Amino acid sequence: MSIDPYHSLLTHLANCSDSTAIGVLFSALLTDKEQQEIANRIRIFDLLAHGMTQREISEQLGVGIATVSRGAKVMQSHDVSALLATHRQNAQ
């Protein structure tokens, strides 16, 4: 029987009791650059939700316009409101 590793990852993340445990896991799974790219994706969502233009976001974060456009496309097809609420709560 084959186990889906992605499902195993999601189950493990759901069972993590705190952000430190998730941080340790992300450090083991992702390079520093990959972690930064994920963080930038969340920032892109937030700035788009605040009405900033894609070009302004590109310049502010130092990422390509294609990166911002991909983030905008994801926001159109996925509800990221819970993620943004957590992001904004942690920013205070």
DSSP file (Angstrom, degrees, kcal/mol; ACC not computed):
  #  RESIDUE AA STRUCTURE BP1 BP2  ACC     N-H-->O    O-->H-N    N-H-->O    O-->H-N    TCO  KAPPA ALPHA  PHI   PSI    X-CA   Y-CA   Z-CA
    1    1 A M              0   0    0      0, 0.0     2,-0.4     0, 0.0     0, 0.0   0.000 360.0 360.0 360.0 132.6    0.0    0.0    0.0
    2    2 A S        -     0   0    0      2,-0.0     2,-0.5     0, 0.0     0, 0.0  -0.764 360.0-147.2 -94.9 133.9    1.4    3.4   -1.0
    3    3 A I        -     0   0    0     -2,-0.4     3,-0.1     4,-0.0     0, 0.0  -0.866  18.7-124.1-101.4 131.3    1.1    6.3    1.4
    4    4 A D     >  -     0   0    0     -2,-0.5     4,-2.1     1,-0.2     5,-0.2  -0.639  17.2-156.8 -74.4 113.0    0.6    9.8    0.0
    5    5 A P  H  > S+     0   0    0      0, 0.0     4,-2.3     0, 0.0    -1,-0.2   0.835  91.3  55.3 -63.7 -32.3    3.5   11.9    1.4
    6    6 A Y  H  > S+     0   0    0      2,-0.2     4,-2.5     1,-0.2     5,-0.2   0.923 108.3  47.9 -66.6 -42.1    1.7   15.1    0.9
    7    7 A H  H  > S+     0   0    0      2,-0.2     4,-2.6     1,-0.2    -1,-0.2   0.898 110.4  53.0 -63.2 -39.8   -1.3   13.9    2.9
    8    8 A S  H  X S+     0   0    0     -4,-2.1     4,-2.5     2,-0.2    -2,-0.2   0.910 108.9  49.9 -60.7 -41.9    1.1   12.7    5.6
    9    9 A L  H  X S+     0   0    0     -4,-2.3     4,-2.8     2,-0.2    -2,-0.2   0.941 110.9  48.4 -61.6 -48.1    2.6   16.2    5.7
   10   10 A L  H  X S+     0   0    0     -4,-2.5     4,-2.3     1,-0.2    -2,-0.2   0.902 112.2  49.2 -60.7 -41.3   -0.8   17.8    6.0
   11   11 A T  H  X S+     0   0    0     -4,-2.6     4,-1.4     2,-0.2    -1,-0.2   0.918 111.4  49.5 -63.7 -43.3   -1.7   15.4    8.8
   12   12 A H  H  X S+     0   0    0     -4,-2.5     4,-0.7     1,-0.2     3,-0.4   0.928 111.1  49.1 -62.0 -45.4    1.5   16.1   10.6
   13   13 A L  H >< S+     0   0    0     -4,-2.8     3,-0.9     1,-0.2    -1,-0.2   0.899 108.8  53.2 -61.2 -40.7    1.0   19.9   10.3
   14   14 A A  H 3< S+     0   0    0     -4,-2.3    -1,-0.2     1,-0.2    -2,-0.2   0.795 110.3  48.9 -64.4 -27.4   -2.5   19.6   11.6
   15   15 A N  H 3< S+     0   0    0     -4,-1.4    -1,-0.2    -3,-0.4    -2,-0.2   0.542  83.0 112.4 -90.7  -7.5   -1.2   17.7   14.6
   16   16 A C    <<  -     0   0    0     -3,-0.9     3,-0.1    -4,-0.7    -3,-0.0  -0.471  55.6-155.2 -68.1 134.5    1.6   20.2   15.5
   17   17 A S        +     0   0    0     -2,-0.2     2,-0.3     1,-0.1    -1,-0.1   0.650  67.3  14.5 -89.3 -15.4    0.8   21.8   18.7
   18   18 A D  S  > S-     0   0    0      1,-0.1     4,-1.4     0, 0.0     3,-0.4  -0.979  75.2-105.6-155.0 167.2    2.8   25.1   18.2
   19   19 A S  H  > S+     0   0    0     -2,-0.3     4,-2.6     1,-0.2     5,-0.1   0.764 113.1  63.9 -68.3 -25.1    4.5   27.3   15.7
   20   20 A T  H  > S+     0   0    0      2,-0.2     4,-2.3     1,-0.2    -1,-0.2   0.924 102.7  48.6 -63.9 -42.9    7.9   26.2   16.9
   21   21 A A  H  > S+     0   0    0     -3,-0.4     4,-2.0     1,-0.2    -1,-0.2   0.896 112.8  47.7 -63.5 -40.4    7.3   22.6   15.9
   22   22 A I  H  X S+     0   0    0     -4,-1.4     4,-3.0     2,-0.2    -1,-0.2   0.895 109.8  53.7 -67.5 -39.5    6.1   23.8   12.4
   23   23 A G  H  X S+     0   0    0     -4,-2.6     4,-2.3     2,-0.2    -2,-0.2   0.898 108.2  49.5 -60.9 -41.5    9.2   26.0   12.1
   24   24 A V  H  X S+     0   0    0     -4,-2.3     4,-1.5     2,-0.2    -1,-0.2   0.917 112.4  48.1 -63.0 -43.5   11.5   23.1   12.8
   25   25 A L  H  X S+     0   0    0     -4,-2.0     4,-2.0     1,-0.2     3,-0.2   0.934 111.3  49.3 -63.5 -46.6    9.7   21.0   10.2
   26   26 A F  H  X S+     0   0    0     -4,-3.0     4,-3.2     1,-0.2    -1,-0.2   0.877 108.2  54.4 -61.3 -37.2    9.8   23.8    7.6
   27   27 A S  H  < S+     0   0    0     -4,-2.3    -1,-0.2     1,-0.2    -2,-0.2   0.851 111.3  45.7 -64.3 -33.3   13.5   24.2    8.3
   28   28 A A  H  < S+     0   0    0     -4,-1.5    -2,-0.2    -3,-0.2    -1,-0.2   0.836 122.7  34.8 -76.3 -32.8   14.0   20.6    7.6
   29   29 A L  H  < S+     0   0    0     -4,-2.0     2,-0.3    -5,-0.1    -2,-0.2   0.800 115.7  48.4 -92.3 -32.0   11.9   20.5    4.4
   30   30 A L  S  < S-     0   0    0     -4,-3.2    -1,-0.1    -5,-0.2     2,-0.0  -0.851  73.8-123.6-119.7 145.2   12.5   23.9    2.8
   31   31 A T     >  -     0   0    0     -2,-0.3     4,-2.3     1,-0.1     5,-0.2  -0.323  38.9-103.9 -71.5 166.4   15.5   26.0    2.0
   32   32 A D  H  > S+     0   0    0      1,-0.2     4,-2.2     2,-0.2     5,-0.2   0.896 124.4  52.7 -58.2 -39.6   15.8   29.5    3.4
   33   33 A K  H  > S+     0   0    0      2,-0.2     4,-2.3     1,-0.2    -1,-0.2   0.913 108.1  49.4 -63.7 -43.1   14.9   30.8    0.0
   34   34 A E  H  > S+     0   0    0      1,-0.2     4,-1.9     2,-0.2    -1,-0.2   0.894 110.4  50.7 -63.8 -39.6   11.8   28.6   -0.2
   35   35 A Q  H  X S+     0   0    0     -4,-2.3     4,-2.2     1,-0.2    -1,-0.2   0.907 110.6  49.6 -63.6 -40.8   10.7   29.7    3.2
   36   36 A Q  H  X S+     0   0    0     -4,-2.2     4,-2.6     1,-0.2    -2,-0.2   0.876 107.7  54.2 -65.3 -37.9   11.1   33.4    2.2
   37   37 A E  H  X S+     0   0    0     -4,-2.3     4,-1.9     2,-0.2    -1,-0.2   0.884 108.5  48.9 -64.5 -38.4    9.1   32.8   -1.0
   38   38 A I  H  X S+     0   0    0     -4,-1.9     4,-1.8     2,-0.2    -2,-0.2   0.927 111.6  49.2 -65.4 -44.4    6.2   31.4    1.1
   39   39 A A  H  X S+     0   0    0     -4,-2.2     4,-2.1     1,-0.2    -2,-0.2   0.899 110.3  51.3 -61.9 -40.3    6.4   34.4    3.4
   40   40 A N  H  X S+     0   0    0     -4,-2.6     4,-2.8     1,-0.2    -1,-0.2   0.874 104.4  57.2 -64.7 -36.6    6.4   36.7    0.4
   41   41 A R  H  X S+     0   0    0     -4,-1.9     4,-2.3     1,-0.2    -1,-0.2   0.915 107.9  47.5 -60.5 -41.7    3.3   35.0   -1.0
   42   42 A I  H  X S+     0   0    0     -4,-1.8     4,-2.3     2,-0.2    -1,-0.2   0.909 111.6  50.1 -65.8 -41.5    1.5   35.8    2.2
   43   43 A R  H  X S+     0   0    0     -4,-2.1     4,-2.9     2,-0.2     5,-0.2   0.902 108.9  52.9 -62.0 -40.3    2.7   39.4    2.0
   44   44 A I  H  X S+     0   0    0     -4,-2.8     4,-2.6     2,-0.2     5,-0.3   0.937 108.5  49.8 -60.4 -47.3    1.5   39.6   -1.6
   45   45 A F  H  X S+     0   0    0     -4,-2.3     4,-2.4     1,-0.2    -2,-0.2   0.937 112.9  47.5 -54.8 -47.7   -2.0   38.4   -0.5
   46   46 A D  H  X S+     0   0    0     -4,-2.3     4,-1.3     1,-0.2    -2,-0.2   0.925 113.2  46.1 -62.8 -47.1   -2.1   41.0    2.2
   47   47 A L  H  <>S+     0   0    0     -4,-2.9     5,-2.3     1,-0.2    -1,-0.2   0.880 112.6  50.6 -67.6 -37.3   -1.0   43.9    0.1
   48   48 A L  H ><5S+     0   0    0     -4,-2.6     3,-1.9    -5,-0.2    -1,-0.2   0.916 108.2  53.2 -63.0 -42.6   -3.4   42.9   -2.7
   49   49 A A  H 3<5S+     0   0    0     -4,-2.4    -1,-0.2     1,-0.3    -2,-0.2   0.788 105.3  55.0 -63.9 -26.9   -6.2   42.8   -0.2
   50   50 A H  T 3<5S-     0   0    0     -4,-1.3    -1,-0.3    -5,-0.2    -2,-0.2   0.388 123.7-106.0 -86.9   3.5   -5.3   46.3    0.9
   51   51 A G  T < 5 +     0   0    0     -3,-1.9    -3,-0.2     1,-0.3     2,-0.2   0.578  65.6 152.3  88.5  10.3   -5.6   47.5   -2.7
   52   52 A M      < -     0   0    0     -5,-2.3    -1,-0.3     1,-0.1    -2,-0.0  -0.487  47.7-111.5 -72.4 144.0   -2.0   48.0   -3.6
   53   53 A T     >  -     0   0    0     -2,-0.2     4,-2.3     1,-0.1     5,-0.2  -0.340  20.9-115.8 -73.2 157.9   -1.2   47.6   -7.3
   54   54 A Q  H  > S+     0   0    0      1,-0.2     4,-2.5     2,-0.2     5,-0.2   0.888 116.7  51.8 -61.1 -39.1    0.8   44.6   -8.5
   55   55 A R  H  > S+     0   0    0      2,-0.2     4,-2.3     1,-0.2    -1,-0.2   0.919 109.0  49.8 -65.3 -42.7    3.6   46.9   -9.7
   56   56 A E  H  > S+     0   0    0      1,-0.2     4,-2.7     2,-0.2    -2,-0.2   0.905 112.0  48.6 -61.5 -41.3    3.8   48.6   -6.3
   57   57 A I  H  X S+     0   0    0     -4,-2.3     4,-2.8     2,-0.2     5,-0.3   0.921 108.9  53.2 -64.8 -43.6    4.0   45.2   -4.6
   58   58 A S  H  X>S+     0   0    0     -4,-2.5     5,-1.4     1,-0.2     4,-1.3   0.924 113.9  42.5 -55.9 -46.8    6.7   44.0   -6.9
   59   59 A E  H  <5S+     0   0    0     -4,-2.3    -2,-0.2     2,-0.2    -1,-0.2   0.908 114.6  49.8 -68.8 -42.5    8.8   47.1   -6.2
   60   60 A Q  H  <5S+     0   0    0     -4,-2.7    -2,-0.2     1,-0.2    -1,-0.2   0.902 120.5  34.3 -65.0 -41.6    8.1   47.0   -2.4
   61   61 A L  H  <5S-     0   0    0     -4,-2.8    -1,-0.2    -5,-0.2    -2,-0.2   0.604 103.8-124.5 -91.3 -11.7    9.0   43.4   -2.0
   62   62 A G  T  <5 +     0   0    0     -4,-1.3     2,-0.3    -5,-0.3    -3,-0.2   0.855  67.3 128.0  70.9  34.1   11.7   43.2   -4.6
   63   63 A V      < -     0   0    0     -5,-1.4    -1,-0.3    -6,-0.3    -2,-0.1  -0.802  64.6 -90.7-117.6 162.6   10.0   40.3   -6.5
   64   64 A G     >  -     0   0    0     -2,-0.3     4,-1.6     1,-0.1     3,-0.4  -0.302  30.5-118.3 -70.2 155.3    9.1   40.0  -10.1
   65   65 A I  H  > S+     0   0    0      1,-0.2     4,-2.6     2,-0.2     5,-0.2   0.832 115.3  60.2 -62.6 -32.2    5.8   41.1  -11.4
   66   66 A A  H  > S+     0   0    0      2,-0.2     4,-2.3     1,-0.2    -1,-0.2   0.870 101.6  53.5 -63.6 -36.2    5.1   37.5  -12.5
   67   67 A T  H  > S+     0   0    0     -3,-0.4     4,-1.8     2,-0.2    -1,-0.2   0.919 111.6  44.8 -62.9 -43.8    5.4   36.4   -8.8
   68   68 A V  H  X S+     0   0    0     -4,-1.6     4,-2.4     2,-0.2    -2,-0.2   0.904 111.1  53.5 -67.7 -41.1    2.8   39.0   -7.8
   69   69 A S  H  X S+     0   0    0     -4,-2.6     4,-2.3     1,-0.2    -2,-0.2   0.889 107.2  51.7 -61.7 -39.5    0.6   38.1  -10.7
   70   70 A R  H  X S+     0   0    0     -4,-2.3     4,-2.2     1,-0.2    -1,-0.2   0.910 109.6  50.2 -63.0 -41.3    0.7   34.4   -9.6
   71   71 A G  H  X S+     0   0    0     -4,-1.8     4,-2.0     1,-0.2    -2,-0.2   0.896 109.9  50.2 -62.5 -40.2   -0.3   35.5   -6.1
   72   72 A A  H  X S+     0   0    0     -4,-2.4     4,-1.3     2,-0.2    -2,-0.2   0.890 109.7  51.0 -65.0 -39.4   -3.2   37.5   -7.5
   73   73 A K  H  X S+     0   0    0     -4,-2.3     4,-1.0     1,-0.2     3,-0.2   0.904 108.7  51.2 -65.6 -41.1   -4.4   34.5   -9.5
   74   74 A V  H >X S+     0   0    0     -4,-2.2     4,-1.6     1,-0.2     3,-0.7   0.909 106.4  55.1 -61.4 -42.2   -4.3   32.3   -6.5
   75   75 A M  H 3< S+     0   0    0     -4,-2.0    -1,-0.2     1,-0.2    -2,-0.2   0.818 103.5  56.3 -62.3 -30.1   -6.4   34.8   -4.5
   76   76 A Q  H 3< S+     0   0    0     -4,-1.3    -1,-0.2    -3,-0.2    -2,-0.2   0.796 117.7  32.4 -71.4 -27.6   -9.0   34.7   -7.2
   77   77 A S  H << S+     0   0    0     -4,-1.0     2,-0.4    -3,-0.7    -2,-0.2   0.520 117.4  52.2-109.7  -6.4   -9.5   30.9   -6.9
   78   78 A H  S  < S-     0   0    0     -4,-1.6     2,-0.9    -5,-0.1    -1,-0.1  -0.986  75.8-124.4-133.8 142.3   -8.8   30.3   -3.2
   79   79 A D        +     0   0    0     -2,-0.4     3,-0.2     1,-0.1     4,-0.2  -0.751  34.5 165.7 -84.1 109.6  -10.1   31.8    0.0
   80   80 A V     >  +     0   0    0     -2,-0.9     4,-2.5    -5,-0.2     5,-0.2   0.167  40.2 111.8-107.9  16.1   -7.1   33.0    1.9
   81   81 A S  H  > S+     0   0    0      1,-0.2     4,-2.3     2,-0.2     5,-0.2   0.875  76.5  50.2 -61.8 -39.4   -9.1   35.2    4.4
   82   82 A A  H  > S+     0   0    0      2,-0.2     4,-2.1     1,-0.2    -1,-0.2   0.914 111.5  49.1 -65.7 -41.4   -8.3   32.9    7.4
   83   83 A L  H  > S+     0   0    0      1,-0.2     4,-2.5     2,-0.2    -2,-0.2   0.915 112.1  48.7 -61.9 -43.5   -4.6   33.0    6.6
   84   84 A L  H  X S+     0   0    0     -4,-2.5     4,-2.8     2,-0.2     5,-0.2   0.877 108.1  54.2 -65.8 -37.3   -4.7   36.8    6.2
   85   85 A A  H  X S+     0   0    0     -4,-2.3     4,-2.1     2,-0.2    -1,-0.2   0.921 111.6  44.7 -62.2 -43.2   -6.5   37.2    9.5
   86   86 A T  H  X S+     0   0    0     -4,-2.1     4,-2.3     2,-0.2    -2,-0.2   0.919 113.0  51.6 -65.5 -43.5   -3.8   35.2   11.3
   87   87 A H  H  X S+     0   0    0     -4,-2.5     4,-1.3     1,-0.2    -2,-0.2   0.934 112.4  45.1 -57.8 -48.4   -1.1   37.2    9.5
   88   88 A R  H  X S+     0   0    0     -4,-2.8     4,-0.7     1,-0.2    -1,-0.2   0.865 110.9  53.5 -67.1 -36.6   -2.6   40.5   10.5
   89   89 A Q  H >< S+     0   0    0     -4,-2.1     3,-0.7    -5,-0.2    -1,-0.2   0.904 110.6  46.8 -64.2 -40.9   -3.1   39.4   14.1
   90   90 A N  H 3< S+     0   0    0     -4,-2.3    -1,-0.2     1,-0.2    -2,-0.2   0.742 104.9  62.1 -72.8 -22.6    0.6   38.4   14.3
   91   91 A A  H 3<        0   0    0     -4,-1.3    -1,-0.2     1,-0.2    -2,-0.2   0.672 360.0 360.0 -76.9 -15.9    1.7   41.7   12.8
   92   92 A Q    <<        0   0    0     -3,-0.7    -1,-0.2    -4,-0.7    -2,-0.1   0.480 360.0 360.0 -80.6 360.0    0.2   43.7   15.6
